[in-house]
């Protein structure tokens, strides 16, 4: 696993969006918010998620990972500070869409 400072360039402006955590099996693209393309996940959470993926020896299909506060308010009842959002340490939730048959 690696942790790195990412810079995203949009309209000739460099925005530093925070710490981005990707692993061998989960890319920044998979983890980013659909609204703003930011992916700030808690490193300890990502270590646990990667460990689950490795132990299962099967892909985990994510339908959602990090969400900005605005996007989370639009799609979740947890409001602007839900577990998918960053409240200082990064997102701590993902939604997995694998069926039971795919998990066994």
C-alpha positions as CSV (number, residue, x, y, z in Angstrom):
1,X,0.0,0.0,0.0
2,X,1.2,3.5,-0.6
3,X,0.1,6.9,0.6
4,X,0.9,10.0,-1.4
5,X,0.0,13.6,-1.7
6,X,-2.0,14.1,-4.9
7,X,-2.5,17.2,-7.0
8,X,-5.3,17.5,-9.4
9,X,-5.2,20.0,-12.2
10,X,-8.4,21.6,-13.3
11,X,-8.8,24.8,-15.4
12,X,-5.0,25.5,-15.1
13,X,-5.3,25.6,-11.2
14,X,-3.5,23.1,-9.1
15,X,-5.7,22.0,-6.2
16,X,-4.2,19.9,-3.4
17,X,-7.1,17.7,-2.3
18,X,-5.5,15.9,0.6
19,X,-4.0,12.5,1.2
20,X,-5.1,9.9,-1.2
21,X,-4.8,6.2,-0.3
22,X,-4.7,3.6,-3.0
23,X,-3.8,-0.1,-2.6
24,X,-2.8,-2.9,-4.9
25,X,-6.5,-3.8,-5.5
26,X,-8.2,-0.4,-5.1
27,X,-7.3,2.6,-7.3
28,X,-7.8,6.3,-6.7
29,X,-10.4,6.3,-9.5
30,X,-12.5,3.6,-7.7
31,X,-12.3,5.5,-4.4
32,X,-13.1,9.0,-5.6
33,X,-16.3,11.0,-5.0
34,X,-18.5,11.0,-8.1
35,X,-19.3,14.7,-7.5
36,X,-15.8,16.3,-7.1
37,X,-13.3,13.5,-7.9
38,X,-11.6,13.7,-4.5
39,X,-10.5,10.5,-2.9
40,X,-9.4,10.9,0.8
41,X,-9.7,7.7,2.7
42,X,-8.5,6.8,6.1
43,X,-5.2,4.8,5.8
44,X,-6.2,2.3,8.5
45,X,-9.6,1.7,6.9
46,X,-7.9,1.1,3.5
47,X,-5.4,-1.4,5.1
48,X,-8.4,-3.4,6.5
49,X,-10.3,-3.3,3.2
50,X,-7.2,-4.5,1.3
51,X,-6.7,-7.3,3.9
52,X,-10.3,-8.4,3.4
53,X,-9.8,-8.4,-0.4
54,X,-6.6,-10.4,-0.2
55,X,-8.0,-13.0,2.2
56,X,-11.1,-13.5,0.0
57,X,-8.9,-13.8,-3.1
58,X,-11.8,-12.3,-5.1
59,X,-12.5,-8.8,-6.4
60,X,-14.7,-6.5,-4.4
61,X,-16.9,-4.4,-6.6
62,X,-17.3,-0.9,-5.0
63,X,-20.4,1.1,-5.9
64,X,-19.3,4.0,-3.7
65,X,-16.4,4.9,-1.5
66,X,-15.3,8.5,-0.6
67,X,-18.0,11.2,-0.8
68,X,-17.7,14.9,-0.3
69,X,-20.2,16.4,2.3
70,X,-22.4,17.8,-0.5
71,X,-22.6,14.5,-2.4
72,X,-23.2,12.5,0.8
73,X,-26.1,14.9,1.7
74,X,-27.7,14.1,-1.7
75,X,-27.4,10.3,-1.5
76,X,-27.4,9.4,2.2
77,X,-29.4,9.9,5.4
78,X,-26.1,10.3,7.4
79,X,-25.8,14.0,6.2
80,X,-22.6,15.9,5.8
81,X,-20.6,13.9,8.3
82,X,-21.3,10.3,7.4
83,X,-18.7,7.6,7.4
84,X,-18.0,8.0,3.7
85,X,-16.9,11.7,4.3
86,X,-13.7,13.2,5.5
87,X,-14.0,14.7,9.0
88,X,-10.3,15.1,9.6
89,X,-9.1,11.5,9.1
90,X,-10.6,10.5,5.7
91,X,-13.5,8.4,4.7
92,X,-14.1,5.1,6.6
93,X,-16.8,3.4,4.5
94,X,-17.3,1.8,1.1
95,X,-20.4,0.1,-0.5
96,X,-19.7,-3.3,-1.9
97,X,-22.0,-4.7,-4.6
98,X,-20.9,-8.3,-4.8
99,X,-23.7,-10.9,-4.7
100,X,-23.6,-13.6,-2.0
101,X,-22.7,-16.1,-4.7
102,X,-19.7,-14.0,-5.7
103,X,-18.5,-13.7,-2.1
104,X,-18.5,-17.5,-1.5
